Amino acid sequence: MLDHDILIIGAGLAGMRAALSAKELGADVAVVSKVHPVRSHSNAAQGGINAALTDRGDDWRDHAYDTIKGSDFLGDQDAIALMCEEAGSEVIAMEHMGAIFNRDEEGRLGTRAFGGQREARTFFVADFTGQALLHVLYEQILKAGALVYEEWFVLSLIVRDGKCGGAVIMDIRSGKIEVVRAKAVILAAGGLGRVFEPSTNALICTGDGMSLGYRAGASLMDMEMVQYHPTTLKGSGVLISEAARGEGAYLLNSENDRFMLKYAPEFKELASRDVVSRCEQTEINEGRGIDGCVLLDVRHLGEKYISERLSQIRELAMDFANVDMAKEPVPIMPGMHYQMGGVKANVDGETGVPGLYAAGEVACVSVHGGNRLGANSLLDTLVFGRRSGVHAAEMVKSIQHLNVDDSAADDDKNNIQKLLANDKNESFGQIRLDMGTAMKEHFGVFRDEKGMLEGIEKIESVKKRAEDVYVADKGSIFNTNLLFTLELGFMVECAESIAVSAADRTESRGAHTRTDLPDRDDENWLKHILVSQDEDGGHELSYKDVVITDWEPVIRQY
Amino acid sequence: MEVKFNVRRYDPESTDAVSHFQEYQMDMDDSSTVLDGLIRIREEVDGTLSLRCSCRSAICGSCAVKVNGEAGLACNTKIIDVLSEDGNTVTVEPAGNLPVIKDLVVDFQPFWEKIRAVEPWLQPEGEEPETEYLAPDEDMLHLAGVVSCILCGACVSDCTVMEVDSNFLGPAALAKSYRFVGDPRDDSAQQRFKTLNEDGGVWDCTRCMKCVEVCPKGVAPMDRIMALREQVMEAGYTNTNGARHAFEFSNSVKHSGWLDEKKLVVKSFGIFNIKAMIGLIPLAIRSQRAGKVPPIFHKNIPGVENVRRIFEKVETKK
């Protein structure tokens, strides 16, 4: 059995930020990640990180309001205010650690415009900000000498009398299963994009953390709020950063019309993501698309500017769509991108299950509510990653380990033996594809009751089939076949909670747009939907009022 | 299109654990990547195939493999661009210069150890400012070209030096070091130069260009290594074979218009380095036998003044 004060699950921005802050306070910290830290999905954030710096004449309250409006007033205002207030110091801390950032003429941090915001307050490293920040945090992890279990897979959390006391983990390289006893566990395992097909998310984004939290007794909140990013490449669904529109790109329909002028006269292409995605889908549905896409046009920015500021996405468009953005418009479509919901957590990461914390995309604080603003996700990971680490480090000083021994791994070991011995013939690839396609069809940009109920049925059948997956690889070493099967279990659970939450919300708000109930209903629905597991393993829904402090909900216009 | 994937397999747990090729016949779209093919193989045909992959958009660095013998990311390599001459085969093997764990999965531990060895974190001196450090945008843009390294290991896989010298820090770690040496906020260049000047450092590169060719992100590690060499020498680390070699190379050409190979060898090792001089004797004999010994008297080429003028011009420009 291994022993640590704090075990952090996930080595992306949230996890590594938590590890650093907890280690600084003297806690014995270990991070466990199913991939090497620099392979984490934080990499994929291209455009930047938001912060209202007062010495630039910006005000965190303005950032907070833009975020609240972006959330369609489902975000909790106290949490949003806190995140926006701490944003500046987080960005500066990253710069001090080594992040390069693009600069202005005086050598200070430069900004670019991003969607849904009245100020240009997005700090950036070309168009690979996430990668740049992720590598800097990894450098700091090396410098601090923090322990990382690289390429270890988390099988389950250990819960005793409603408290979390560690995790059962498996070394992917050897197949060895270990019990880690920990006074605090911080979930920082990222999102669930693979529940949908297609998705901009990496193949590792399989909702592990959300499902682990759910099984351990935590609630999942705002799960119906799934972000469709307005600009993903035709075919592959690869992400084209909002930075393109931030730098001035146009969206055109088949009639060469800048259609966003009509829908969002003030913000145009830079309205919030849910709005732009809906407008695109409307254009496509009404016959003004081109093969199910609209066009993203950056040609007027000039080749030099494009290669300086948008080099990676230009390469992506060339590699994956055979289009040179400097010469032609790129066909794009809305694509599943981000889960606003997640394990319900407060601003210190506490989930309500003693000993269990959550931060980053896996968590729902809720700072994104019905729709996340671009460049607020990196911010979310850093602010709440750091705060969770600090809180956990303080908390572990005064508590003892739970009574945990090696037998805590027995269930997982049996489960794996059972999976390997299964002689049924379902393939995880086909099941995942069927689930992903159903989720896209029934829980996409536009939803309605009939479709969602049909979707729930399909997910139920997927869940049954998932019990009969055949694992062809019987080995212990790097058995990715087994890992995918375990991940499928996590994903199905996430899909279910998205589906039941979505069907429950009888209004349209943020990313949850119902064609049968197109209006926002503030009277009944200024509240979060929470899903938790009941005693029989079924779903139980409950509700929590949205926290409203200074900003009364108004009709959203861009 | 019909594609035959020729994939190198290795299962350490099988009773006769030897690596071998396995063929998979797949019907792929014209726009498919090698990774699309591998994923379909493991999802539809053979679940036992192991490989690392994640983002599918050339940013996570997980899927570096050898395609037709050359390293690259499976996710941004289009099948149609790498089909064999007979038009339907793609050969996929694990990345080189790292031990294979299973199938296309290699052990990255030696890679990470080398990254760690260059102390890859910013080391500024003095008190942190209250706001950001000031730094010119052009310096940061220049660094962005190296920071964009995704640590995929393609350069290490195909490095011709690491193939024979496991002590070499290698292109990825050296490029990482350059990223800090070139950072105006970093104050540890002198310390870093000392390490870079040691055995296994910047002087072990043979300038074969392979890393520049295979890098999927345009980081051009070899160019960074050459820049580091210049900086190491400028910092006063001239007492190495490499530095002496560089000095004498340029001296010889400046003086005579062409290379005096005898003198280059002797000067690079140092004339008083008796052990090295004795070690050169067999080489000298072999060269003699092969008729490859340079002329005893090294004459200036005609028009050597012009060569010298070029040197003067370049030197004043610097």
Chai-1 contact restraints between the chains, C-beta under 6 A:
chainA,res_idxA,chainB,res_idxB,connection_type,confidence,min_distance_angstrom,max_distance_angstrom,comment,restraint_id
A,V38,B,L151,contact,1.0,0.0,6.0,A-B,restraint_1
A,R39,B,S54,contact,1.0,0.0,6.0,A-B,restraint_2
A,R39,B,C60,contact,1.0,0.0,6.0,A-B,restraint_3
A,R39,B,S62,contact,1.0,0.0,6.0,A-B,restraint_4
A,N43,B,I59,contact,1.0,0.0,6.0,A-B,restraint_5
A,N43,B,C60,contact,1.0,0.0,6.0,A-B,restraint_6
A,A44,B,C55,contact,1.0,0.0,6.0,A-B,restraint_7
A,A44,B,I59,contact,1.0,0.0,6.0,A-B,restraint_8
A,I92,B,E132,contact,1.0,0.0,6.0,A-B,restraint_9
A,E95,B,E132,contact,1.0,0.0,6.0,A-B,restraint_10
A,H96,B,E128,contact,1.0,0.0,6.0,A-B,restraint_11
A,G98,B,L122,contact,1.0,0.0,6.0,A-B,restraint_12
A,I100,B,M140,contact,1.0,0.0,6.0,A-B,restraint_13
A,I100,B,L143,contact,1.0,0.0,6.0,A-B,restraint_14
A,I100,B,V147,contact,1.0,0.0,6.0,A-B,restraint_15
A,R103,B,D137,contact,1.0,0.0,6.0,A-B,restraint_16
A,R103,B,M140,contact,1.0,0.0,6.0,A-B,restraint_17
A,G107,B,L134,contact,1.0,0.0,6.0,A-B,restraint_18
A,G107,B,A135,contact,1.0,0.0,6.0,A-B,restraint_19
A,G107,B,P136,contact,1.0,0.0,6.0,A-B,restraint_20
A,L109,B,E132,contact,1.0,0.0,6.0,A-B,restraint_21
A,A126,B,A144,contact,1.0,0.0,6.0,A-B,restraint_22
A,Q131,B,I59,contact,1.0,0.0,6.0,A-B,restraint_23
A,A132,B,V147,contact,1.0,0.0,6.0,A-B,restraint_24
A,E139,B,P120,contact,1.0,0.0,6.0,A-B,restraint_25
A,E139,B,W121,contact,1.0,0.0,6.0,A-B,restraint_26
A,L142,B,R116,contact,1.0,0.0,6.0,A-B,restraint_27
A,K143,B,W121,contact,1.0,0.0,6.0,A-B,restraint_28
A,A202,B,S54,contact,1.0,0.0,6.0,A-B,restraint_29
A,A202,B,C55,contact,1.0,0.0,6.0,A-B,restraint_30
A,L203,B,S54,contact,1.0,0.0,6.0,A-B,restraint_31
A,I204,B,S54,contact,1.0,0.0,6.0,A-B,restraint_32
A,V238,B,S57,contact,1.0,0.0,6.0,A-B,restraint_33
A,L316,B,S57,contact,1.0,0.0,6.0,A-B,restraint_34
A,D319,B,N76,contact,1.0,0.0,6.0,A-B,restraint_35
A,G429,B,E43,contact,1.0,0.0,6.0,A-B,restraint_36
A,A472,B,G47,contact,1.0,0.0,6.0,A-B,restraint_37
A,A472,B,T48,contact,1.0,0.0,6.0,A-B,restraint_38
A,D473,B,G47,contact,1.0,0.0,6.0,A-B,restraint_39
A,D473,B,T48,contact,1.0,0.0,6.0,A-B,restraint_40
A,G475,B,E13,contact,1.0,0.0,6.0,A-B,restraint_41
A,I477,B,P12,contact,1.0,0.0,6.0,A-B,restraint_42
A,I477,B,E13,contact,1.0,0.0,6.0,A-B,restraint_43
A,I477,B,K102,contact,1.0,0.0,6.0,A-B,restraint_44
A,F478,B,S50,contact,1.0,0.0,6.0,A-B,restraint_45
A,F478,B,I101,contact,1.0,0.0,6.0,A-B,restraint_46
A,F478,B,K102,contact,1.0,0.0,6.0,A-B,restraint_47
A,F478,B,V105,contact,1.0,0.0,6.0,A-B,restraint_48
A,T480,B,S50,contact,1.0,0.0,6.0,A-B,restraint_49
A,N481,B,G47,contact,1.0,0.0,6.0,A-B,restraint_50
